[in-house]
């Protein structure tokens, strides 16, 4: 079985590398592995500028990146005109799992909207496939709408588990004092959905179309931007998230906390009970399916 997986990964290696190059060209960057101390220091400074963390709790250190790459793990950066504008760090899971855990990825705010993140992920995919790995997993905050769309729609990853307060209190410039609930996603690198996504033809979902077909709203959004509980009865359920949780944490921390609790109680409970997240609508809705309809 393992030999078959590696063989399949090998067949996809060249097309994956070509897809990664196209994504980098479209973003106007060059993506390359990083293996020297100066490079790791630059990654550390980039992440420090993005997350603005508590000095006692940096996202990752230069020393750890050095150790990870010495052990054969993944550290890569995206460069525009010679300047590091994005980076990604990952490490292997247990040998039997044959999976790469993508621990942290970030892009400089000035490069927002340039698809640098996509270039990094496709580079990481090609890197993994060359090593016989067909699965990458990572976590993201389920309240961050743009990340949900990127991971579940644009990349074709699937949500595997809801993890309440996974990292504890991070106390940085993005998470603030919020609890760190996360969705664990799995990116099956050789699946039809991922192959289509990497070719630029992801399969989008429409919450409006699902509602027209009978989907029910398990968690809605008021005109003022607050969470509104609905019903979890039905086969197809819609779960809203705030349009911009990072801004909301600054402008209305109380409502931001209400969203954390509401999404945990709704989406977390549904996933914990066996429901499946089928995808994410760009308008800010998770589409959840459950066969028993309860």
C-alpha positions as CSV (number, residue, x, y, z in Angstrom):
1,X,0.0,0.0,0.0
2,X,2.8,2.4,1.0
3,X,4.6,1.7,-2.3
4,X,1.5,2.4,-4.3
5,X,1.0,5.7,-2.5
6,X,4.7,6.7,-3.2
7,X,4.3,5.6,-6.8
8,X,1.2,7.8,-7.3
9,X,3.0,10.7,-5.6
10,X,5.9,10.2,-8.0
11,X,3.7,10.4,-11.1
12,X,2.3,13.7,-9.8
13,X,5.6,15.2,-9.0
14,X,6.3,16.9,-12.3
15,X,2.8,18.3,-12.9
16,X,2.8,19.5,-9.3
17,X,6.1,21.3,-9.9
18,X,4.7,22.9,-13.0
19,X,1.5,24.1,-11.2
20,X,3.7,25.6,-8.5
21,X,5.8,27.5,-11.0
22,X,2.6,28.8,-12.7
23,X,1.3,30.0,-9.3
24,X,4.5,31.7,-8.4
25,X,4.7,33.4,-11.8
26,X,1.1,34.6,-11.4
27,X,1.9,36.0,-8.0
28,X,5.1,37.7,-9.1
29,X,7.3,35.8,-6.7
30,X,10.0,33.1,-6.5
31,X,9.4,30.4,-4.0
32,X,12.5,28.5,-2.7
33,X,13.5,26.3,0.3
34,X,15.4,28.1,3.1
35,X,18.3,26.3,4.8
36,X,20.6,29.0,6.3
37,X,20.6,31.0,9.5
38,X,20.2,34.4,7.8
39,X,17.2,33.0,5.9
40,X,15.6,31.7,9.1
41,X,16.2,35.1,10.8
42,X,14.4,36.8,8.0
43,X,11.4,34.4,8.3
44,X,11.4,35.0,12.1
45,X,11.2,38.8,11.5
46,X,8.5,38.4,8.8
47,X,6.3,36.3,11.2
48,X,7.0,38.7,14.1
49,X,5.8,41.6,11.9
50,X,2.6,39.7,10.9
51,X,1.6,38.3,14.2
52,X,3.1,40.9,16.6
53,X,3.3,38.2,19.3
54,X,4.1,38.3,23.0
55,X,7.9,38.3,23.0
56,X,7.8,35.3,25.3
57,X,5.7,33.3,22.8
58,X,7.0,33.8,19.2
59,X,5.3,31.7,16.5
60,X,8.6,30.0,15.7
61,X,12.2,30.6,16.4
62,X,15.4,30.6,14.2
63,X,16.8,27.8,16.2
64,X,13.8,25.6,15.7
65,X,13.8,26.2,12.0
66,X,17.4,25.2,11.9
67,X,16.6,21.9,13.7
68,X,13.6,21.2,11.6
69,X,15.5,21.6,8.3
70,X,18.4,19.5,9.6
71,X,15.9,16.7,10.2
72,X,14.6,17.0,6.7
73,X,11.5,19.1,7.2
74,X,10.1,22.0,5.2
75,X,10.9,25.7,5.4
76,X,10.4,27.8,2.3
77,X,10.0,31.5,1.4
78,X,8.4,33.5,-1.3
79,X,10.5,36.4,-2.6
80,X,9.5,39.5,-4.6
81,X,12.4,41.5,-6.0
82,X,14.7,39.7,-3.6
83,X,12.6,40.5,-0.5
84,X,11.0,37.8,1.6
85,X,7.2,38.4,1.5
86,X,5.9,35.1,2.6
87,X,7.0,31.9,4.3
88,X,5.8,28.5,5.4
89,X,7.1,25.9,7.9
90,X,6.1,22.3,8.2
91,X,7.2,19.1,9.7
92,X,6.5,15.4,9.3
93,X,4.0,13.5,11.4
94,X,4.4,10.0,12.7
95,X,6.1,7.6,10.2
96,X,2.9,5.5,9.8
97,X,0.8,8.5,9.0
98,X,3.1,9.7,6.1
99,X,1.7,13.2,6.4
100,X,3.3,16.6,6.5
101,X,2.0,19.0,9.2
102,X,2.1,22.5,7.9
103,X,2.6,24.4,11.2
104,X,2.7,28.1,10.1
105,X,2.4,30.2,7.0
106,X,2.2,33.9,6.6
107,X,2.3,36.6,3.9
108,X,3.3,40.2,4.4
109,X,0.2,42.5,4.6
110,X,1.5,44.6,1.7
111,X,1.2,41.5,-0.6
112,X,-2.4,40.8,0.3
113,X,-4.5,39.8,-2.7
114,X,-1.5,38.8,-4.8
115,X,-2.0,35.0,-4.3
116,X,1.4,34.6,-2.6
117,X,-0.2,32.1,-0.2
118,X,-1.4,29.9,-3.1
119,X,2.2,29.9,-4.6
120,X,3.6,28.8,-1.2
121,X,1.0,26.0,-0.8
122,X,1.6,24.7,-4.3
123,X,5.3,24.7,-3.7
124,X,4.8,22.8,-0.5
125,X,2.6,20.3,-2.3
126,X,5.2,19.7,-5.0
127,X,7.9,19.3,-2.3
128,X,5.8,16.7,-0.4
129,X,4.9,14.7,-3.6
130,X,8.6,14.5,-4.5
131,X,9.1,12.7,-1.1
132,X,6.2,10.3,-1.6
133,X,3.9,12.2,0.7
134,X,0.3,12.6,-0.5
135,X,-1.2,14.3,2.6
136,X,-0.7,17.7,4.3
137,X,-2.6,18.8,7.3
138,X,-2.8,22.2,9.1
139,X,-5.1,24.2,11.3
140,X,-6.8,27.5,10.9
141,X,-9.2,29.7,12.8
142,X,-12.7,28.9,11.7
143,X,-13.8,32.5,12.3
144,X,-11.4,33.8,9.6
145,X,-13.6,33.8,6.5
146,X,-10.9,34.4,3.9
147,X,-8.8,31.5,5.3
148,X,-11.8,29.2,5.3
149,X,-12.5,30.1,1.7
150,X,-8.8,29.7,0.7
151,X,-8.4,26.3,2.5
152,X,-11.7,24.6,1.7
153,X,-12.6,26.1,-1.6
154,X,-9.5,27.4,-3.4
155,X,-7.2,24.5,-2.3
156,X,-9.8,21.8,-2.0
157,X,-8.8,20.7,1.5
158,X,-11.3,18.9,3.7
159,X,-12.1,19.8,7.4
160,X,-11.3,16.8,9.6
161,X,-11.7,18.0,13.2
162,X,-12.8,20.9,15.3
163,X,-10.3,21.7,18.1
164,X,-11.4,24.0,20.9
165,X,-8.8,26.4,22.2
166,X,-6.1,24.4,20.5
167,X,-3.1,26.6,21.2
168,X,-4.3,28.2,24.5
169,X,-3.9,32.0,24.8
170,X,-1.5,33.3,22.1
171,X,-1.9,37.0,23.0
172,X,-0.7,38.3,19.7
173,X,-1.7,41.1,17.3
174,X,-4.1,38.9,15.4
175,X,-5.7,36.6,18.0
176,X,-5.7,39.1,20.8
177,X,-7.2,37.7,23.9
178,X,-9.5,35.3,22.0
179,X,-9.4,31.6,22.6
180,X,-7.7,29.7,19.8
181,X,-10.3,27.3,18.4
182,X,-9.1,25.7,15.2
183,X,-10.3,23.5,12.3
184,X,-7.8,20.8,11.4
185,X,-7.9,20.3,7.6
186,X,-6.4,17.5,5.5
187,X,-5.1,18.2,2.0
188,X,-5.2,14.9,0.0
189,X,-2.7,16.0,-2.7
190,X,-3.7,13.4,-5.3
191,X,-7.5,13.7,-4.9
192,X,-9.6,14.8,-7.9
193,X,-10.8,17.9,-6.0
194,X,-7.3,19.0,-5.2
195,X,-6.0,18.2,-8.7
196,X,-8.8,20.5,-10.1
197,X,-8.1,23.2,-7.6
198,X,-4.4,23.2,-8.4
199,X,-5.3,23.5,-12.1
200,X,-7.3,26.6,-11.3
201,X,-10.7,25.1,-11.4
202,X,-11.9,24.6,-7.7
203,X,-15.4,23.5,-7.0
204,X,-17.2,26.4,-5.3
205,X,-20.3,26.0,-3.1
206,X,-23.2,28.5,-2.9
207,X,-25.0,28.9,0.4
208,X,-27.8,30.7,-1.5
209,X,-28.2,27.8,-3.8
210,X,-28.2,25.3,-0.9
211,X,-30.8,27.4,0.9
212,X,-33.0,27.3,-2.2
213,X,-32.7,23.5,-2.2
214,X,-33.9,23.3,1.4
215,X,-30.8,23.9,3.6
216,X,-31.5,25.3,7.0
217,X,-29.5,28.0,8.9
218,X,-27.9,26.6,12.0
219,X,-26.2,29.9,12.8
220,X,-27.0,33.1,11.0
221,X,-25.7,36.7,11.0
222,X,-27.7,39.8,12.0
223,X,-27.7,43.0,10.1
224,X,-25.5,44.4,12.8
225,X,-23.0,41.6,12.4
226,X,-23.8,39.5,15.5
227,X,-24.4,35.7,15.5
228,X,-28.0,34.6,15.4
229,X,-28.8,31.0,16.5
230,X,-30.9,28.9,14.1
231,X,-31.8,25.3,14.0
232,X,-29.6,22.2,13.6
233,X,-32.4,20.1,12.2
234,X,-31.9,19.0,8.6
235,X,-29.6,17.2,6.2
236,X,-27.8,20.3,4.9
237,X,-27.0,23.1,7.4
238,X,-25.5,26.6,7.0
239,X,-23.2,28.1,9.6
240,X,-22.2,31.8,9.3
241,X,-19.0,33.4,10.4
242,X,-18.3,37.2,10.8
243,X,-17.2,39.0,7.7
244,X,-14.0,40.3,9.4
245,X,-13.2,38.8,12.8
246,X,-9.9,40.5,13.1
247,X,-11.4,43.9,12.7
248,X,-14.3,42.9,15.0
249,X,-11.8,42.0,17.8
250,X,-10.7,45.6,17.8
251,X,-14.0,47.4,17.2
252,X,-16.3,45.2,19.3
253,X,-14.5,42.5,21.4
254,X,-17.7,41.4,23.1
255,X,-19.4,40.5,19.8
256,X,-16.1,38.8,18.6
257,X,-16.3,36.6,21.7
258,X,-20.0,35.9,21.1
259,X,-19.0,34.6,17.6
260,X,-16.3,32.3,19.1
261,X,-18.8,30.7,21.5
262,X,-21.6,30.5,18.8
263,X,-19.4,28.9,16.2
264,X,-17.9,26.5,18.7
265,X,-21.4,25.5,20.0
266,X,-22.8,25.1,16.5
267,X,-20.0,24.0,14.1
268,X,-17.9,22.3,16.7
269,X,-20.9,20.3,18.0
270,X,-22.0,19.3,14.5
271,X,-18.5,18.2,13.5
272,X,-18.0,16.4,16.8
273,X,-21.3,14.6,16.2
274,X,-20.2,13.2,12.9
275,X,-21.4,15.9,10.5
276,X,-19.2,16.8,7.5
277,X,-18.1,20.3,6.4
278,X,-18.8,20.1,2.6
279,X,-17.2,23.4,1.9
280,X,-17.3,27.2,2.4
281,X,-19.1,29.9,0.5
282,X,-17.1,33.1,-0.1
283,X,-20.0,35.1,1.4
284,X,-19.1,33.7,4.8
285,X,-21.0,30.4,5.2
286,X,-19.9,26.8,6.1
287,X,-22.0,24.2,4.3
288,X,-22.4,21.2,6.6
289,X,-24.0,17.9,5.7
290,X,-25.4,15.2,7.9
291,X,-27.0,12.0,6.7
292,X,-29.3,11.4,9.8
293,X,-30.9,14.9,9.5
294,X,-30.9,15.4,13.2
